[in-house]
Amino acid sequence: MNCPACQHPDSKVLETRAAGDALKRRRQCLQCQHRFTTHERVERKLPLVIKRGGYREPFDRDKIVEGLRLACRKRPVEARVIEEVASRVELRVSLSVASEITSGELGELILAELQEIDIVAYVRFASVLRQVAGPADLLALLSPWLSPAAGAAPEGPAPEGPAIDGNDVAAPLSDAQA
């Protein structure tokens, strides 16, 4: 571990603490005595992700975190929760015996986690994953929450706001109304 101040390659560990699924270490450079912190995570054998276009790329936890941040943007979801979700998804993927996973399967793992956290983030993420192209697709995505008679409501928080059924779709505004 190179010292960030003088780039000397040797340092000693002063303190080690568990930080979630990683280790946090306080170090001191043996040359300049500068103290710094490192975060270490066990490197797991992760499968390749098969993208929609058919090409493969290495699993990237940072992409999971970024996708979760986008879905949870301006929502009451703490950064800690996003990191925990990313860690759980990464653990499930790493425990898989498969050497490859499709981006769709990975997206469904993330959706299962989002469904328990925030329904708006769930809908945002699902609309991209499932390629929602119009109102009919969006209503189909929301149908488990809109019509309890259609079957058991999905687990997770109920949608916020007034109850909506398929007949409550607003008519487009005319030029005079807009």
N, C-alpha and C positions, 0 to 999 in steps of 0.2 A: 504494500500500500504506500504510494508516494505521498509525501507531505504536500498539502496544497500551497504552503508558504514557500518552501525551498526546494521542493521536488526530490528530497532525499528519500531513498527507497525503504529505509528502515524506521519502524515505529514500534512502540510497545503499547499493549492494551492495558488501559487503566481500569475500565469498568465495562461489563457486558450485561445487557438487559434484554429480556424478551419484549418484542414490540409486535404483537399480533402474530403473523406467520413469518416474521423476520427477526433478526438480531440487531440491536443498536449497540454499537461499541464506541466508547470514548478512547481515543488514542493520543499519544504524545510522540512527536518526532524526536528521534535520538540525537539529531544534529542541532536543531534550532530551538527545541523544547516547545514548539507550537502545539497546541491541543486542538483536535478536531474530532468530529463524529462521523462514523460510517454506518450505513444500514446494509445488512447482508441478508439475502434470501437464498434458501436452498434452491438449487437449479434442478428443476424437474424435467423429465423427458416428456415433452408435450407433442401432440400429434400435429401434422400439417393440416391447414384449413383449406378445403376445396372451395374456391369462390364460384359465383354463378357462371362466370365465363369459362370455367373448367380448369383454370390455372391454380396452382398450389402455392401457398406461402406459409411461413412459420407462424404458429400461434403467437399473438402479440397481446399481452395483458393490457398494455397501454391503449390499444384500440378499443378494448372492452370498456375501460374506464372512460375514455373520451365519448363513446357512444352513450354510456349511461349519463354522463354529464350533460350531453345535448338533450337527451330525453327528459332529464330532471331539471333543466334550466328554468329558473324562475318558479320553482316548486319548493315546498317546504321539506326538502330531502337534504340531510346533512352530508357533507363530504365523507365523513366516517362511514356512513351507511353505503355510499357508492363504493368505497374501497372494500368493505366487507362483502358486498355482492360480487365484486370482481374476484375477490379471493375465493369465494365459494364456487363460482363458475370455473375458475382456473383449477381448483382442487378436483372438481367433478371431471373435468376434461383430462387432467393428469392421471386420474385413477382408472380411466377408460383403457381397455386393452387394445383398442383400435389405434392404428398408426396414422389414421386420417379421420377428419370430421368435416362435414359440409358446413358452410356458413349458415345454412338454414337451421341445421341441428343446433349449432352454437347459439343462434338467435333465439330459438325456442327455449333453451336453458335460461337465457337472460330474461325472456318474457315471463317465465314462471316465477323468477325472482321479483321482477317489477310488479307483477300482479299483486304481490303481497305488500308492496311498499306504497305505490301511488298510481291510481288509475289513469290519470292524465299522462304520466310518463309512460305507462303501459301502452296507451293508445298511440302516443307519438312514435314509440319504438316499433310497435306492431304495424303501423301504417307504412313505414318504410320497409320493414322486413317482408311484409306480405304484399307489397307493391299496390297499395290502395290507389286507384285511379279516378274514383269518382264517388258521389254520394251513396250509390248502391253498395259499393264495396265497404264504405265507412259504416253504413247501417248494418251490414252483415258482420263486421268486426265488433260492433257494439251490441248486437242482438242478444247475447247472454245477459246483459244488464237491462235491456229494454223490455223484454217480455219474459217475466218469471214463469208464465204458463208453458213456455216452450221447453221447460226442463229445469233442472236444478241450476240455480244461479252459481256462477263461478266463485271460487273462494277469493278472499281478498276484500278490500274496502269497497263499499257501495259507491256508485258514482255520486258526485256532489251535485247539488242543485235540484230543481224540480224533476219529477218523473217525466220521462219522454216516451212516447210510443211512435211508431212509424208514421202516424198521421199528423204529427206535430211539426213536420218539416216546413220551414218558413218559405213563403213565395218570394221569388226574386224581387228586388226593389226596382221600381220604374225610374226613369231618368229624373222625374219630378221629385220622387222621394229621396233620392240619393243626394 
